[in-house]
Amino acid sequence: MTESRRAFRELLELLDRIDAQYIGETGEYKSALDVADGHRLVLHGLRRALGSQLEADTHRPVFQRAITPTTKFGGDSPDAIYHECNVSADVSYRIRGNMAGAVYVSLSVQSGGSEAEGVGASLNSEQFEVKPDGSFEILLSRTPPADTRNWVQMPEGALNVLTRHYFEEAGNVMADTARRLDLEISTVGDFPAPGEPTVESISAGIDRVSRWMRSRTLEESKGRTTMPSWVSVVPNRFNEPEKPGAGMAYAALDIAYAMAPFHVPPGKALVMSGRFPACRYAGVVLWSRFRQSFDYMNRRVSLNRAQTVTDGAGNYRIVLAERDPGVPNWLDTGGRTSGFMYWRFLLPEEPMAAPQCELVDIDSLPG
């Protein structure tokens, strides 16, 4: 058997295990739609992995959109533009970009070893220097430069870089497919030009695709014995938002999260209330069971502070329902009776209370 066929067959076998073990069968708590959502997730993930891993060259990295309206994987936000590329711990990189009107920009370096992957290093726009025109330049290296303000220390076992640009606007930035960001990455130093693809390089690319898919499905909770405290397993009830800590793979360490399942039977509405805290950004989005946002291209499925009607004290009242009840801040469930609600609070400056939820008859709502 050739090396590339070995790698290709292992990828096919991995997809079969993901189908059986990660997606699973229908049952009392998993519908046919849930299973279909899982298959959609895997295909979106495979599309992302093929784009970022198959032809990855850590000596000539290129940032690519990690999430698009048709490639949702890993818990997306309609208010955030994500870019990613592979890196090597043995190479130094220079990243140039622009805030482009974002309220928050961050850079996270994912690293991994024999146990599990995690965030090895991170930096946000409150911590690095931004020029008056919004531009910035960040050095990613093992050894510090003379000026360390715009420097990220390369962690051992570095795998990739993920950038986040968060916007708090009246529209959903991800629904604006024409929106582009000025962002590039280059190596420090010269490296010889590569030759044509070889059996070894193609096989290694397929192996990277498999590793990426495996780490974000079957191995996602490797080493975790309990759910994070901010993840509720009780429908229509949130726990208090918290920052995830360094052990949470793929999450931003300076963002507080709160997640809860929702269940809204036909004829009902879920009223979610609370107060926006002082922070750089706050927003909620509806997800499927497999953490893919609902269709924000055609319906309102998320709200940030700029999109939410509040009172003078910043208190909000958000309504989840299958149809418009005629009140402000309606989130359209699109006919789904269940899913997840996911809050993000970027750079919070004060304690945050858990949003409160109440299930009511939709016809009882004023308006």
N, C-alpha and C positions, 0 to 999 in steps of 0.2 A: 504494500500500500504506500502510495506517495505521501509525503509530509503534508501537502496541501489537502489531500483527500482525508487524511487523518483529522486535520483541523476542521475541515468542513463537516465531517460526520459528527464530530464532537459538538459542534454548534447545533446541528439538527437534533442530536440527543438531548442537549441542554434545553432547547425549546420544548421538547416533549416533556421533560421533567417540570419545567415551569408551568406548562399547561396542566399537568396532573397535580402538582404539589402547591403551586402558588395561586393558580386560578381555581382549580378544584371543580367539583361537581355541584349541580343544583341540589337544593335541600330546603329544610325549614327556614334557614336564614340566608339562603343564597338563591336568587331567582335566575331565570334564563337571561334576563337583561344584565344581571351582575356578571354572569359568565361571559356574555358578549362584550361587556365593558372591559373585562380582563383580557380578552383576545385583542381588542382594539388597543389597549395599553401596550401589550407586548409588541404589536406591530409598529406602534409609534416609537417605542423604545428601540426596536431593531433599526428603524429608520434613523433615529438619532445616533445610535452606536455605529452604524455603517458610515455615517457622515463624519463622525468625530474620531473614529478609531481605526478603520480599515486602512486608510492612507496616511495616518498620523506620522509626522516627522518632527521630532523634538528639536532638531537642528534648524528647521524652517517652519515654525509653527504659524498657523493662521487662525484667528478667531472666527468661529462660526456661531450663528444663532443656535442656542441650545433648545429654545422653545419657540414654536410658531403656532398659529391657530390650528394647524393640522399635524403638529408634532408636539403632543403634550405628554410629558413624562416627569415624574418626580415631585408633583405638587406645584402647579404653575399659578401665576397671578396675572390677571389682565392688566395690571398697572406696572408690570416689571418687564424689562428687556434683559434677557440673559445671554451671555456669550461664554464660550468655553474653548479650550484647546489643551492638548497634552503637553507636558513639560518633563524635563529630566532634572534630577537633583544635582547632576554633574555639570549643568550648563547655567549661565547667568542670562537674564532676559531684561529687556527694557520695554515697558508698556506705556504707550501714549494714548491719551483719550481726551474726552471733553464731557463735562457734566450735561450739556445739551438740554438744560432746563430741568434735570432730575433733582429731586429733593434729597436723594441719597444715592451714593455709589459705593460699592464695596468690591473687594477682590479677596477670594478665598482660594487657598491652595489645598487640594485634596491629597492626602498621602495614605499609604497603606503598607501593611506588612503581612505576616503570616496569620494574624488574628482577624483584623477587620480594618476597614477604611474609616477615616475620620478627617476632620479639618485640622491640618497641620500648621496653618498660619493664615492670618486674615488682617485686613486693613480697610477702614472706611473713610469716607470723605470728610469726616470730622477730624481725622487723624493725619491726613496728608494735605500738602499745600496745593491749593487750587488758584490759578492765575485769574486776574480780573475777567478775562475772556472765557472763563470756564474750563480752560485746558489744564491738563496735569500730565506728569511723567513720573513713573514709579519704577524703581529698580528691584528686581527679584534675584537675589544671589545669596550664596552661603556667607561670604564675608561682607561686613558692613562698609559702606562708603564713608567719606569724611562727613557728609551731611546725611543723617539717618532719618530725616523727616519723611521722605518719600521712598522708604526702603522697606521691603518685606524679606525677612530671612527665609531662605529656601529650606524647608524641612527635609529630614531624611525620608526616603521612600516617596518623594513627590511624584504624583501621577498626572494631575491636571490643574488648570486654573479656571475658576468660574467667576465671572463678573456679573454684578447686579446693578442695573439702573432703575430706580423706582421713581415713578411720577405720580403726583397727586393732582389730577386735572379733571375737568368736567367730562371729558371723553375717556374711553379706554385706550391706552396707548397701543396695546397689542392688537386692537381692532383696526388700527391705522397701519395698513400693510406698507405704506409708502415711507413710514418713519425709519430713518437711518441714523446710526451713531458713528461718530468719528472715533474709532478704536482700532489700535494695531499693536502687535507684539513682534519683537525682533530679538535675535540672539546677540549677545555681546561677544564679539570675536568672529573670526572667519572659520568656516567649515567647508571641506571639499564637497563638490557637487556629487549627488548620488548617481549611481548607474541606473540602468533599467531594472524594473522589478524582477526579483529572483524567486525561486521556490521558497527559499528561507524567508524573504521579506513578506511575501504574500501569505505564507502560513502564519507568520508572526502577527500580521494584521488581522487575520481571522481569529487567532487566539485572543487578541485584544478585544475584539467584538464580544467573544464569549465571556471574558473576564468582566467586562462592563455590564453585560446583561445579568450575569450570575450575581455580581455584587449588589445589584439594585433590585433583585427579586429574591432568590432563594437564600442569599446571605445577608439580606438587608438588616435583619435584627440579630445577627450573629453576635454573641457575647452579651446581649441584653436579656435580663431576667424579668424585668417589669416594664410596663408602659411608662413613658414620661408622665410626670404629674399633671402636665397641662393638657393631656389627651384624655378626654372623657369617653367612657364606653356606655354611658347612659343616654338614651335618646332625649333630645331637647333639653339637655342640661350641660352647662360648661363648668369646667374647673377654672381656677384662677390662672391667668396668663403668666408664663414664665419664659426666661431665656433658656435655651436647650442645654448649654454646657458643651465642653469640648468633645465629649463622647458621642455626640449626636452627628452621625455622618450626613453630609450634604446640606446641613442647616447653617444659616448665618448666626454667628455667636452673639451678635449685638441686637438681634430681633427677638422680641417676646412673642410667643405663639399661644393660641388656644384653639383646640379642635374638639368638636362634638358631633355625633351623628344626629340627624334630624329624621323625624317621622311625622308626616303631615297627611293624614287620610283625606280622601275626597270630601269636599264640603267644609274642610277645616282650614285654618290659617295659623301659622306660628308667629307670634309677636315677640320680637327680640328687642330688649331695651337695655340701656346703659348710658354711660357718659364717656366721651372721647377723652383720653388722658393727654397731657402735654407730651408730645413726641414728635419725631420728624415726619412720620407717616402712620396712618391707621386705616385699615381696610379689611373687609370680609368678603369671601368668595364661596360659592357653592361648588362642591366637588362630587364626583361619582364615588362609588365604593373604592375605586382604584386611584383616587386622588387626581383625576383629570377634571379641570374646570368645565362647568356646563357651557353651553354655546353663547359666548359673549359677542360673537359677530352679529347676532340677530336678536338677542334678548338681553334684558338687564339681569345679570346673574351675580353681580358684585357691586359693592359700594365702598368708596373711600370718603374721606371727610369733605372733599370738594363736591362730591355728588350727593351728599346726604343732607336732608333738611333737618335741622336741629333747633332747639330753643336757645335762648340767650346764654345758657350755661353750658352748652355743648352736649346736652342730653339728646339721645336719638331714640327713635322707635321704628324698627325695621320689620317688615312683614313678609314672610315666605308664604306663597300661595300658588295654586295652579292657574288662577286667573286674577286679573287686576281688580282688587277690591275697592279701588277709587280713593286710596290714601297715599300720601307720600312714602317714598322709600320702599317700594314693592320690589322684591326679588322673585323672579319668575322660575318656578320649579320645573316648568316645561312638561307637566303631566307626571313627573316622577313623585312618588310618595316618600322616598327615602334617599339619603345621601349624606354628605358631610358639610358642616359649616366650619370655615377656617379663618381665624382672625390673625392678623399680623400687626404688631406695634413696633415701629422702628425707632431705636434709640430712645426708649421711654425715660421720662424725667421724674416720674412719680409712681407710687404703687397703683396697680390696675385691678379693679374689681372684675369678677366674672360677669359677662353679659347674662341677663335674666331672660328666660323664655316662658311663654304661656301659650298653650294650645286653645284656640277659640273657634267658634263657628264663624265661617267667613262672612256670613250675612249679618253678623252682629257688629261688624266693624262700621264705624261712622263713615259716611260718604258713599 
